[in-house]
Amino acid sequence: MIDRKRQNGFSLIELLVAMVIFTVGLLSIAGLQAVAKKSNYESNQRTTASHIAYGLLEEMRANGNGIATYLAAPDLGGGVIGAEPVPNCKDAAAPCTAQQKAAHDLWFWEQTLDGEQEAAQGGAAGGMLNPTLCIDGPAGGIAGIYGVSVAWQGPISMANSNISDCGAGTGKYGAGDEFRRVLRITTYIDPNI
Protein backbone atom coordinates (compact mmCIF):
# COMPACT_ATOMS: atom_id res chain seq x y z
CA MET A 1 0.00 0.00 0.00
CA ILE A 2 1.25 3.47 -0.89
CA ASP A 3 1.28 6.21 1.65
CA ARG A 4 -0.08 9.22 -0.26
CA LYS A 5 1.02 11.66 2.43
CA ARG A 6 4.68 10.83 1.69
CA GLN A 7 4.49 11.25 -2.12
CA ASN A 8 6.26 14.37 -3.28
CA GLY A 9 6.24 16.04 -6.69
CA PHE A 10 7.54 19.24 -8.12
CA SER A 11 6.28 22.32 -6.44
CA LEU A 12 5.55 25.45 -8.39
CA ILE A 13 8.65 27.14 -6.96
CA GLU A 14 10.91 24.29 -8.06
CA LEU A 15 9.42 24.44 -11.55
CA LEU A 16 9.99 28.21 -11.76
CA VAL A 17 13.62 27.84 -10.64
CA ALA A 18 14.21 25.16 -13.28
CA MET A 19 12.67 27.38 -15.96
CA VAL A 20 14.88 30.33 -14.95
CA ILE A 21 18.01 28.16 -15.15
CA PHE A 22 16.92 26.80 -18.54
CA THR A 23 16.21 30.33 -19.83
CA VAL A 24 19.63 31.61 -18.69
CA GLY A 25 21.23 28.71 -20.56
CA LEU A 26 19.31 29.51 -23.75
CA LEU A 27 20.25 33.21 -23.52
CA SER A 28 23.92 32.23 -23.15
CA ILE A 29 23.71 30.10 -26.28
CA ALA A 30 22.10 33.01 -28.16
CA GLY A 31 24.94 35.28 -27.01
CA LEU A 32 27.50 32.77 -28.25
CA GLN A 33 25.76 32.75 -31.64
CA ALA A 34 26.20 36.53 -31.92
CA VAL A 35 29.90 36.30 -31.03
CA ALA A 36 30.40 33.45 -33.51
CA LYS A 37 28.68 35.46 -36.25
CA LYS A 38 30.99 38.48 -35.69
CA SER A 39 34.05 36.22 -35.64
CA ASN A 40 32.95 34.54 -38.87
CA TYR A 41 32.46 37.95 -40.51
CA GLU A 42 35.94 39.10 -39.42
CA SER A 43 37.46 35.88 -40.72
CA ASN A 44 35.69 36.22 -44.07
CA GLN A 45 36.87 39.83 -44.48
CA ARG A 46 40.47 38.91 -43.58
CA THR A 47 40.44 35.97 -46.02
CA THR A 48 39.11 38.18 -48.82
CA ALA A 49 41.77 40.82 -48.08
CA SER A 50 44.47 38.15 -48.14
CA HIS A 51 43.35 36.77 -51.52
CA ILE A 52 43.24 40.25 -53.04
CA ALA A 53 46.64 41.31 -51.68
CA TYR A 54 48.39 38.10 -52.75
CA GLY A 55 46.68 38.19 -56.16
CA LEU A 56 47.76 41.77 -56.87
CA LEU A 57 51.34 41.09 -55.70
CA GLU A 58 51.54 38.11 -58.07
CA GLU A 59 50.29 40.30 -60.94
CA MET A 60 53.00 42.83 -60.06
CA ARG A 61 55.65 40.11 -59.97
CA ALA A 62 54.56 38.76 -63.37
CA ASN A 63 54.46 42.24 -64.93
CA GLY A 64 57.79 43.65 -63.73
CA ASN A 65 58.01 46.24 -66.50
CA GLY A 66 54.75 47.80 -65.28
CA ILE A 67 55.81 48.22 -61.64
CA ALA A 68 55.92 52.03 -61.91
CA THR A 69 52.27 52.04 -63.03
CA TYR A 70 51.22 49.99 -60.01
CA LEU A 71 53.12 52.33 -57.66
CA ALA A 72 51.58 55.45 -59.22
CA ALA A 73 48.03 54.19 -58.61
CA PRO A 74 45.87 56.06 -56.10
CA ASP A 75 44.51 54.23 -53.07
CA LEU A 76 41.95 51.83 -54.54
CA GLY A 77 38.42 51.19 -53.35
CA GLY A 78 35.05 52.74 -53.98
CA GLY A 79 35.44 52.84 -57.75
CA VAL A 80 38.23 55.45 -57.95
CA ILE A 81 39.46 53.97 -61.24
CA GLY A 82 36.04 54.05 -62.90
CA ALA A 83 35.45 52.31 -66.22
CA GLU A 84 37.44 49.36 -67.49
CA PRO A 85 40.63 50.55 -69.21
CA VAL A 86 40.98 50.19 -72.96
CA PRO A 87 42.40 47.89 -74.19
CA ASN A 88 41.14 45.26 -71.77
CA CYS A 89 44.15 42.97 -72.38
CA LYS A 90 41.98 39.94 -73.20
CA ASP A 91 42.67 39.78 -76.95
CA ALA A 92 45.71 37.58 -77.62
CA ALA A 93 45.93 38.98 -81.16
CA ALA A 94 46.52 42.51 -79.81
CA PRO A 95 48.78 42.19 -76.76
CA CYS A 96 48.95 44.99 -74.19
CA THR A 97 51.99 46.91 -73.10
CA ALA A 98 53.23 46.39 -69.54
CA GLN A 99 51.64 49.70 -68.50
CA GLN A 100 48.28 48.81 -70.09
CA LYS A 101 48.38 45.41 -68.36
CA ALA A 102 49.14 47.12 -65.02
CA ALA A 103 46.25 49.57 -65.52
CA HIS A 104 43.88 46.70 -66.26
CA ASP A 105 45.15 44.70 -63.27
CA LEU A 106 44.51 47.66 -60.96
CA TRP A 107 40.98 48.04 -62.33
CA PHE A 108 40.29 44.31 -61.95
CA TRP A 109 41.51 44.13 -58.33
CA GLU A 110 39.56 47.24 -57.41
CA GLN A 111 36.44 45.64 -58.88
CA THR A 112 37.14 42.52 -56.78
CA LEU A 113 37.78 44.65 -53.67
CA ASP A 114 34.47 46.48 -54.16
CA GLY A 115 32.55 43.24 -54.83
CA GLU A 116 31.66 44.07 -58.42
CA GLN A 117 32.60 40.53 -59.51
CA GLU A 118 29.55 39.19 -57.64
CA ALA A 119 26.16 40.70 -58.34
CA ALA A 120 22.71 40.21 -56.86
CA GLN A 121 19.59 42.15 -57.79
CA GLY A 122 21.60 44.52 -59.98
CA GLY A 123 24.18 45.53 -57.34
CA ALA A 124 27.51 44.38 -55.95
CA ALA A 125 27.10 41.49 -53.53
CA GLY A 126 30.66 40.55 -52.62
CA GLY A 127 33.74 42.44 -51.61
CA MET A 128 34.52 44.15 -48.37
CA LEU A 129 32.98 46.84 -46.19
CA ASN A 130 34.52 50.29 -46.94
CA PRO A 131 37.71 48.88 -48.49
CA THR A 132 40.93 50.73 -49.23
CA LEU A 133 43.90 49.15 -51.01
CA CYS A 134 47.35 50.77 -50.95
CA ILE A 135 50.50 49.77 -52.85
CA ASP A 136 54.00 50.79 -51.81
CA GLY A 137 57.56 49.97 -52.76
CA PRO A 138 60.88 51.48 -53.80
CA ALA A 139 60.62 54.62 -55.90
CA GLY A 140 61.29 54.12 -59.57
CA GLY A 141 60.14 50.51 -59.63
CA ILE A 142 63.53 48.99 -58.82
CA ALA A 143 64.14 45.64 -57.13
CA GLY A 144 63.06 45.65 -53.50
CA ILE A 145 60.30 44.99 -50.99
CA TYR A 146 56.81 45.81 -52.27
CA GLY A 147 53.72 45.81 -50.12
CA VAL A 148 49.98 45.69 -50.59
CA SER A 149 47.83 46.80 -47.66
CA VAL A 150 44.09 46.26 -47.53
CA ALA A 151 41.99 48.16 -44.99
CA TRP A 152 38.32 47.54 -44.24
CA GLN A 153 35.70 48.35 -41.61
CA GLY A 154 35.28 45.87 -38.78
CA PRO A 155 32.08 45.41 -36.76
CA ILE A 156 33.47 46.33 -33.33
CA SER A 157 35.80 49.00 -32.02
CA MET A 158 39.42 47.97 -31.48
CA ALA A 159 42.72 49.65 -30.74
CA ASN A 160 44.13 51.21 -33.91
CA SER A 161 46.71 49.15 -35.76
CA ASN A 162 50.01 50.75 -36.72
CA ILE A 163 50.76 48.02 -39.28
CA SER A 164 50.05 50.44 -42.14
CA ASP A 165 48.58 53.90 -42.62
CA CYS A 166 46.41 52.62 -45.48
CA GLY A 167 42.97 54.20 -45.12
CA ALA A 168 43.93 56.03 -41.91
CA GLY A 169 42.38 59.43 -41.36
CA THR A 170 39.81 59.08 -44.14
CA GLY A 171 36.84 59.05 -41.75
CA LYS A 172 35.63 55.74 -43.23
CA TYR A 173 36.59 53.78 -40.12
CA GLY A 174 35.37 55.95 -37.27
CA ALA A 175 36.63 59.22 -35.83
CA GLY A 176 39.84 57.63 -34.51
CA ASP A 177 39.99 54.76 -37.02
CA GLU A 178 38.83 52.44 -34.24
CA PHE A 179 36.91 50.26 -36.72
CA ARG A 180 39.79 50.03 -39.21
CA ARG A 181 41.26 46.60 -39.86
CA VAL A 182 44.41 46.26 -41.96
CA LEU A 183 46.11 43.30 -43.60
CA ARG A 184 49.56 43.96 -45.09
CA ILE A 185 51.42 41.53 -47.34
CA THR A 186 54.98 42.21 -48.46
CA THR A 187 57.28 40.44 -50.90
CA TYR A 188 60.50 40.98 -52.75
CA ILE A 189 60.06 41.78 -56.44
CA ASP A 190 62.84 42.20 -58.97
CA PRO A 191 61.30 43.68 -62.14
CA ASN A 192 64.30 42.52 -64.18
CA ILE A 193 63.62 38.83 -63.64
Order of alpha helices (4+ residues) and beta strands (2+ residues): alpha-alpha-alpha-beta-beta-beta-beta-beta
